[in-house]
């Protein structure tokens, strides 16, 4: 005789259900039941063929539940058998287990959670995520330097000011066994930036011109918030002028207009430029400078092999040491120094390599450099 596959599945399900009903309840496990009756502070829960359970109505109300006969609920087993033979149940513990499970999942997925700050202490903040979690001081992004240490036992004002506020956080450790839940605002901010950049790399395209705000200034460039994300203006893309520190031109909060020069979707990087929105000074140089013409230039830097001189905004040329004077010089610094204005002759222009060669000794009216001494140059 053949057994219908569906009938076999039903038989196996019945067997498993029967085994579950016969297995004793274990402390800590979460069970589902139906409210059978409510009497005083006691709620009798039908566990479906297993021994009935009792839980506290006061606790259930404290968890925000309005218990009524016939209602389905989840509860954790506190004792498998109480004094009257019924299991002792707790809704609070079931919620706690569910929250720990949720926190563990969040720590693995990296998904952000928002939580209210309920307490501040010297070490950080206590937050409510259904459980009490802790955000160490080192993981806070909402406060900068706390300045001088507070008096013994005192909580810094900057931390107390955050109580009652909601913060975006990332779970970095969820250990139920040790009752240890650690969260990070800094990691959440980094994750939010990563998500913003991922979205921005989808939306932005090269050649777009955007209005932004300088978010931070570093020695290698500016980070500019263009609304959907932050992008980097490398120091070489800030200005056509050479040798200028980014920190001397912009400060956080400054409004800037930028050009999107590259979008790396794989690495989620956005490259921006400020200088390319202005005219390339080399285009002007090609039009206005001519080989053999004499012009004024300002010495910017003196090197062992010569001196760099600016002949206009964004244009610098090299005066080789051999082009400073007809006589031999041990060092260009014998005759020229930064900031000095000199007359030079344009010797060569190479627009493709963006190179300009200049000469002091060939320029008319520079006889003084033939006899000038090193002591003269330092006056």
C-alpha positions as MATLAB code, in Angstrom:
seq = 'XXXXXXXXXXXXXXXXXXXXXXXXXXXXXXXXXXXXXXXXXXXXXXXXXXXXXXXXXXXXXXXXXXXXXXXXXXXXXXXXXXXXXXXXXXXXXXXXXXXXXXXXXXXXXXXXXXXXXXXXXXXXXXXXXXXXXXXXXXXXXXXXXXXXXXXXXXXXXXXXXXXXXXXXXXXXXXXXXXXXXXXXXXXXXXXXXXXXXXXXXXXXXXXXXXXXXXXXXXXXXXXXXXXXXXXXXXXXXXXXXXXXXXXXXXXXXXXXXXXXXXXXXXXXXXXXXXXXXXXXXXXXXXXXXXXXXXXXXXXXXXXXXXXXXXXXXXXXXXXXXXXXXXXXXXXXXXXXXXXXXXXXXXXXXXXXXXXXXXXXXXXXXXXXXXXXXXXXXXX';
ca = [
       0.000    0.000    0.000;
       1.359    3.395   -1.020;
       1.217    6.347    1.318;
       0.332    9.704   -0.140;
       3.374   12.084    0.313;
       1.168   14.862    1.686;
      -0.368   12.432    4.196;
       3.150   11.366    5.271;
       4.152   14.998    5.831;
       1.072   15.540    7.937;
       1.856   12.414    9.976;
       5.447   13.593   10.587;
       4.190   17.045   11.613;
       1.804   15.420   14.079;
       4.619   13.321   15.522;
       6.862   16.368   15.939;
       4.028   18.323   17.555;
       3.373   15.425   19.913;
       7.037   15.214   20.866;
       7.065   18.969   21.505;
       4.031   18.677   23.734;
       5.581   15.858   25.726;
       9.012   17.518   26.150;
       9.323   19.315   29.500;
       9.611   23.095   29.402;
      13.120   24.455   29.830;
      13.907   27.635   31.797;
      14.837   30.428   29.398;
      12.979   29.143   26.348;
      10.330   31.306   24.729;
       6.881   29.760   24.324;
       3.661   30.866   22.641;
       0.338   30.608   24.371;
      -3.237   31.894   24.613;
      -4.607   33.798   27.602;
      -7.135   31.441   29.261;
      -8.148   33.624   32.206;
      -7.210   36.723   34.184;
      -7.706   36.772   37.956;
      -6.265   39.529   40.128;
      -2.614   39.826   39.197;
      -2.444   36.313   37.724;
      -2.770   35.506   34.050;
      -3.341   31.836   33.168;
      -1.805   30.958   29.797;
      -2.797   27.852   27.807;
       0.408   26.449   26.273;
      -1.417   24.078   23.922;
      -1.226   20.601   25.370;
       1.696   21.309   27.657;
       1.302   22.345   31.266;
      -0.362   25.727   31.641;
       1.674   28.761   32.675;
       1.185   31.734   34.944;
       2.475   35.251   34.501;
       2.075   38.575   36.296;
      -0.544   40.968   34.944;
       1.401   43.857   36.459;
       4.504   42.854   34.497;
       2.507   42.472   31.285;
       0.983   45.941   31.712;
       4.476   47.302   32.459;
       5.593   45.981   29.067;
       2.804   47.930   27.394;
       0.481   44.945   26.861;
      -3.262   45.061   27.445;
      -3.884   41.393   28.288;
      -7.310   39.933   27.457;
      -8.738   36.414   27.331;
      -8.082   34.766   23.965;
      -5.057   36.918   23.190;
      -1.925   35.202   21.832;
       1.363   36.111   23.476;
       5.017   35.126   23.769;
       6.611   34.566   27.164;
       9.857   33.195   28.537;
       9.879   30.251   30.956;
      11.243   31.356   34.343;
      10.470   28.050   36.119;
       9.322   24.926   34.327;
       7.124   24.051   37.315;
       6.020   26.414   40.076;
       4.585   25.541   43.516;
       1.174   24.734   42.018;
       2.635   22.639   39.181;
       2.260   25.333   36.545;
       5.124   26.950   34.684;
       6.153   30.455   35.769;
       6.336   32.776   32.750;
       7.666   36.274   32.052;
       6.795   38.571   29.169;
       9.628   40.949   30.094;
      12.216   38.209   29.733;
      10.756   37.155   26.397;
      11.020   40.742   25.163;
      14.585   40.873   26.477;
      15.529   37.696   24.584;
      13.960   39.084   21.428;
      15.849   42.357   21.835;
      19.164   40.566   22.408;
      18.524   38.513   19.288;
      17.765   41.718   17.372;
      20.911   43.434   18.688;
      23.008   40.412   17.721;
      21.565   40.539   14.185;
      22.272   44.294   13.966;
      25.876   43.809   15.070;
      26.337   41.386   12.161;
      24.413   43.309    9.507;
      25.807   46.755   10.386;
      22.330   48.294   10.139;
      21.922   51.481   12.158;
      19.516   51.943   15.063;
      18.204   55.135   16.662;
      18.040   55.306   20.461;
      17.191   57.793   23.185;
      19.866   58.831   25.679;
      18.515   58.045   29.165;
      21.571   58.700   31.310;
      25.027   60.289   31.181;
      28.098   59.450   33.248;
      31.794   60.264   33.092;
      32.473   57.321   30.813;
      29.774   57.947   28.207;
      26.021   57.588   27.647;
      23.383   55.002   28.551;
      20.797   54.546   25.791;
      17.502   52.681   25.454;
      17.200   50.311   22.492;
      14.647   48.056   24.172;
      17.624   47.124   26.330;
      20.021   49.387   28.151;
      23.095   49.889   26.029;
      26.261   51.919   26.561;
      28.005   54.369   24.222;
      31.583   54.948   25.494;
      33.018   58.455   25.368;
      35.499   57.323   22.706;
      32.580   56.299   20.451;
      30.713   59.610   20.594;
      30.643   61.984   17.619;
      28.195   64.559   19.056;
      30.755   66.009   21.462;
      34.169   67.398   20.641;
      36.924   67.990   23.151;
      35.573   68.133   26.694;
      38.310   70.567   27.707;
      39.681   70.373   31.242;
      38.639   67.286   33.248;
      35.541   67.858   35.429;
      35.674   67.695   39.180;
      35.896   64.254   40.749;
      32.663   62.363   40.030;
      31.135   65.179   37.965;
      29.565   64.459   34.583;
      30.700   66.793   31.759;
      27.995   69.283   30.756;
      28.361   68.301   27.083;
      27.270   64.749   27.980;
      24.404   65.788   30.265;
      23.072   67.990   27.457;
      22.497   64.870   25.336;
      20.101   63.211   27.795;
      16.645   62.941   26.208;
      18.008   63.269   22.671;
      17.966   60.513   20.053;
      21.200   59.405   18.417;
      21.885   57.235   15.366;
      24.026   54.319   16.561;
      25.711   51.163   15.356;
      25.869   48.007   17.503;
      29.513   46.980   17.866;
      29.120   44.351   20.613;
      26.075   42.371   21.793;
      26.913   39.734   24.432;
      23.792   38.569   26.275;
      25.724   36.158   28.480;
      27.804   39.021   29.880;
      24.875   41.474   29.670;
      27.146   43.705   27.581;
      25.683   45.896   24.824;
      28.073   48.478   23.330;
      27.071   50.948   20.624;
      28.945   53.598   18.648;
      27.848   56.958   17.295;
      31.146   57.363   15.420;
      30.703   54.034   13.625;
      27.131   55.046   12.766;
      28.381   58.330   11.293;
      30.966   56.450    9.221;
      28.327   54.002    8.008;
      25.974   56.868    7.151;
      28.752   58.544    5.148;
      29.457   55.265    3.369;
      25.781   54.886    2.478;
      25.606   58.513    1.326;
      28.660   58.039   -0.896;
      27.193   54.864   -2.343;
      23.987   56.727   -3.160;
      25.921   59.746   -4.454;
      28.085   57.622   -6.727;
      24.844   56.457   -8.305;
      23.357   59.926   -8.701;
      26.356   62.121   -9.583;
      28.172   62.230  -12.890;
      31.351   63.859  -14.144;
      31.015   67.418  -15.354;
      28.274   68.453  -12.910;
      28.700   71.808  -11.152;
      27.470   71.805   -7.549;
      27.197   74.186   -4.627;
      28.690   72.811   -1.432;
      30.022   73.576    2.011;
      33.549   72.917    3.244;
      33.191   70.121    5.823;
      36.857   69.843    6.827;
      40.277   71.112    5.779;
      43.395   68.906    5.677;
      46.922   69.310    4.372;
      46.006   67.218    1.308;
      42.798   69.040    0.419;
      39.225   69.929    1.291;
      36.270   67.683    2.020;
      33.181   69.374    0.633;
      29.598   68.423    1.469;
      27.623   68.649   -1.770;
      24.324   67.538   -0.229;
      24.234   63.883   -1.180;
      27.735   63.166    0.154;
      31.205   64.535    0.840;
      33.731   64.761   -1.967;
      37.450   65.548   -1.964;
      38.975   68.597   -3.582;
      42.636   67.581   -3.724;
      45.054   70.386   -2.910;
      46.160   70.410   -6.542;
      42.539   71.165   -7.564;
      41.943   74.088   -5.198;
      43.751   76.898   -6.985;
      45.931   77.449  -10.025;
      48.467   79.210   -7.790;
      51.395   77.090   -6.638;
      52.680   76.428   -3.133;
      49.589   77.623   -1.238;
      48.335   75.687    1.792;
      44.601   74.776    1.646;
      44.230   75.883    5.279;
      45.117   79.438    4.286;
      42.310   79.653    1.711;
      39.279   77.909    3.212;
      37.752   77.111    6.583;
      34.984   74.651    7.576;
      31.594   76.180    6.814;
      32.765   78.164    3.772;
      30.421   78.008    0.769;
      32.125   76.834   -2.439;
      31.167   75.892   -5.965;
      32.780   72.712   -7.284;
      33.051   70.684  -10.468;
      32.660   66.876  -10.305;
      35.812   65.574  -12.004;
      35.504   61.839  -11.257;
      33.099   59.361   -9.653;
      34.621   56.035   -8.598;
      31.526   53.887   -8.069;
      33.469   50.816   -6.998;
      35.433   52.635   -4.276;
      32.626   55.152   -3.640;
      34.897   58.165   -4.069;
      33.922   61.548   -5.462;
      36.635   63.855   -6.808;
      35.923   67.567   -7.076;
      37.685   70.668   -8.348;
      37.384   74.349   -7.533;
      40.075   75.694   -9.824;
      38.661   74.181  -13.023;
      35.624   76.435  -12.759;
      37.989   79.340  -13.397;
      40.037   80.011  -16.512;
      43.215   78.002  -16.882;
      45.986   80.622  -16.561;
      48.037   78.726  -19.116;
      45.419   79.530  -21.747;
      46.014   83.207  -20.934;
      49.792   82.702  -20.871;
      49.789   81.286  -24.389;
      47.886   84.357  -25.577;
      49.764   87.052  -23.644;
      53.354   85.837  -23.233;
      55.816   85.851  -26.071;
      59.305   84.422  -26.275;
      61.831   87.264  -26.127;
      59.554   89.702  -24.256;
      60.612   91.286  -20.945;
      58.182   91.290  -18.008;
      58.189   91.718  -14.243;
      58.116   88.643  -12.008;
      58.073   87.941   -8.271;
      60.531   85.436   -6.815;
      58.518   82.734   -4.997;
      61.040   80.039   -4.086;
      64.825   79.733   -4.276;
      66.249   76.271   -4.955;
      69.854   75.061   -5.399;
      69.341   74.861   -9.176;
      67.535   78.177   -9.635;
      64.531   80.262   -8.595;
      60.806   80.024   -9.335;
      59.139   83.328  -10.189;
      55.459   84.164  -10.634;
      54.598   86.119  -13.746;
      50.818   86.160  -13.212;
      48.052   84.401  -11.329;
      48.726   80.671  -11.444;
      51.827   80.928  -13.667;
      55.332   80.273  -12.398;
      58.501   79.995  -14.420;
      61.978   78.697  -13.627;
      64.985   80.983  -13.711;
      67.845   78.502  -13.946;
      70.895   79.408  -11.872;
      72.815   79.938  -15.114;
      70.206   82.536  -16.179;
      70.441   84.718  -13.057;
      73.811   86.290  -13.838;
      76.602   85.963  -16.410;
      79.115   85.113  -13.712;
      79.162   81.785  -11.874;
      77.010   81.601   -8.738;
      77.540   79.091   -5.956;
      73.875   79.516   -5.056;
      70.941   81.476   -6.539;
      70.447   82.933   -3.063;
      73.538   85.078   -3.615;
      71.453   87.410   -5.825;
      67.715   86.702   -5.407;
      65.369   86.088   -2.499;
      61.617   85.259   -2.122;
      59.343   88.269   -2.461;
      61.737   90.247   -4.623;
      60.348   91.707   -7.873;
      62.747   91.270  -10.813;
      62.694   91.903  -14.524;
      62.924   88.732  -16.598;
      62.946   87.707  -20.233;
      60.707   84.896  -21.480;
      63.090   82.295  -22.883;
      60.728   79.380  -23.662;
      57.040   78.436  -23.302;
      55.908   74.796  -23.238;
      52.068   74.805  -22.801;
      51.725   71.026  -23.020;
      54.160   70.418  -20.153;
      53.064   73.677  -18.480;
      56.646   74.905  -18.237;
      57.970   78.429  -18.555;
      61.678   79.282  -18.760;
      62.826   82.752  -17.705;
      66.086   84.663  -17.576;
      67.236   87.621  -15.481;
      70.627   88.050  -17.155;
      69.062   88.324  -20.639;
      66.461   90.920  -19.641;
      67.281   94.529  -20.486;
      68.161   96.827  -17.605;
      69.479   94.075  -15.278;
      73.181   95.071  -15.338;
      72.985   95.429  -11.530;
      72.861   91.619  -11.208;
      76.319   91.352  -12.750;
      77.948   93.189   -9.829;
      75.492   92.613   -7.001;
      76.963   90.855   -3.967;
      75.431   88.327   -1.593;
      75.349   90.956    1.170;
      73.303   93.229   -1.151;
      70.735   90.463   -1.633;
      70.183   90.223    2.122;
      69.563   93.936    2.641;
];
